[in-house]
Structure formats: structure tokens, C-alpha cells
Amino acid sequence: MTQTLHSYDPQELSTYLEQHVAGFSGLAEIAKFSDGQSNPTYQLTDTAGRRFVLRAKPPGTLLKSAHAVDREFRVMTALAASAVPVPQMLHLSGEASPMGAQFLVMEHLNGRVFWDPALPEQPPKFRQGVYHALVRTLAALHDVDPNAVGLADFGKPGNYFSRQVSRWTGQYRACETQTRPDMDWSIDWLERNMVQDDGQTSIVHGDYRLDNVMFDSQTAKMIAVLDWELSTLGHPFADLAYQCMGLRLPQDGMIKGLKGIDRRAQSLPEEADYVAQYCDLRGIDPPENWAFYMVFSFFRLAAILEGVLHRAQSGNASNPRGIDTMSHSIATLAQAAKHTAQGRLS
């Protein structure tokens, strides 16, 4: 836990929470979770000793459509009765809140978040269980009918990748901290090799990886999928490729990967097996143009981190740790995108 990032009046916030969050008995303590780079997240403890979680937009000037806690609130509320585990949503504030920014309040869950995808401290059977839970939950999410859960208008229909490449290119250019030739090359490649719209549309998480889900404190049962601010209606292969990107990332990056690890020996998934399991669970054909989806994933994450770096340099990042290595991580991702497109990374 760390000190709060927002400025607020504790009594005003306490009164507000008592009025809007069922069962909240007055604010006794607030502490910011130290992990995470985007929307600042706090643990609230009320005077009865009960814990809640508050997740807010960061202070300062933000890029358009970024840090959308209202989208997080909406999608998790919609998925509450689905096979996708999510925390219970308790309240969504307006923009003019006691925190000076829009925030949501949700239940506090007792579980574990794993930050090292190699799971070095866990036995082989547990590692297998974790990755099986990851792929099963991803398949379950993509099988949810957006119309059935009230999310028919959660994203624009059709041409998902074309719109996403345009959006993230714009976001990247708006916060570009330095010239990165590999990013320029990858943007051009994606535009020239754009996949055709095949009509597949699902609820996509947008940032689906191991450290954005929570597991039971004792077992490999997943109890929550977290951090939905990038969620939308889109192509399911975007989430699948993003998950597989973690298998290719280096172990020493800002977001740790499994590159260089003998995955079979460590009971960790091979990419081809992971993709095949996902497709079997959903009853669909294996993806064509896999290189495009992987290049897109590397590029998109690099663009996201460029925004984080820009905010950190401006002094309003949720977690400013690792600023010195962030630029290197962006360069690594941009290079991975280029090498994947050239067939030099698998």
C-alpha cells in the first residue's frame, strides 16, 4: 500500500460513501494499492472493519476515452450472472466526486494475484491449473452474447482491427515521447496488411493477462477478472493474441513473459497448444493470419505504455515506479512487432 494520489477531504468522502454504498459505516482508512499503472485503486476500510475497493480515474489531463471507470463498472455489472467471475459492483460516482474524478466502488475479494507468469513458487499441477483457468475464462467471456447481457452498444460494429490500429496510432502520436523507428515501421505494416472483417464480435477485455486476474487464496480457481477499462465489443482473437504475447515477452520486462523458458519442462503452455485449447473450447477453427494479430498486440501494448510513460513524465501516473526502464520496454515491444511481421520471432 502507498499514499493516495488524489486530493480529497476525508470527511466529505466518508459522508458520500455512507450515502451511496450500501452497508458502508464511515471511512476509517484509505490506502492506495502500489501495483498497477493506469487507474489508481484504493482499499477502503470502514468503521466496522469491512473492506471495499475504490477505483478512480487519475488526476490531471487525460487522453480522450482513456481511464474509463464507467465502462469498467458497466461491463462487470453486465457479467455478474455469467460464467466470467467479476467482483460485485457497488457504486459509480459522477465526474464531480469527492475524489475530484469519477470512481467506482466494488467488493473487496480475498485472493491472490500472480505477477510472474512462470509461477516459480508453485508446483507443476498448480501451474497447469492456472493456465487452464485463464484459457477457459477467456473462452467463456467470448461466448457471452453481448445482446443478452445488455451490451449490444458497448462498441462499434465491424472493422475492429482497422479502428483499433487507427485509435492506438492516434493515442501513440498524441503522447509520443521520442521517435521510435520500429513503431513507425510496425504502424505502416499493420495498415498495409490489415485483415478483413470476418464478422466475429465478442466482449473483449483488452488487457487480459495473468496479473489482471485473481485466484483463490489456496487453489488455482479464478475468482475475478479485473481491470476492464479497455474492454469493448471487438474481435476475440485480439484478446487471444494478447494473452499469447505474454508467452513471447522477455522475463525481465515491465510486463514479465515466458521467453526462453522450457515451458513443457515447467508445465507451462506452448502457444500452439494454448490456441488449440481455446478454439476447442469455443468450437471454432484455428485463426488465420496469426502473425497480424500478434504484431497488433505488440504494437498496441507499446502504444499503451507510451501513454503511461507520458503520464509519468507529466507527474500523474498511478504507479511511477520503473520509469527509467519503461522506454526500453516500449522499444522491446516495437522491435518484437517488427520481428514478428518479418517472421523472425515465434
Order of alpha helices (4+ residues) and beta strands (2+ residues): alpha-beta-beta-beta-alpha-beta-beta-beta-alpha-alpha-alpha-beta-beta-beta-beta-alpha-alpha-alpha-alpha
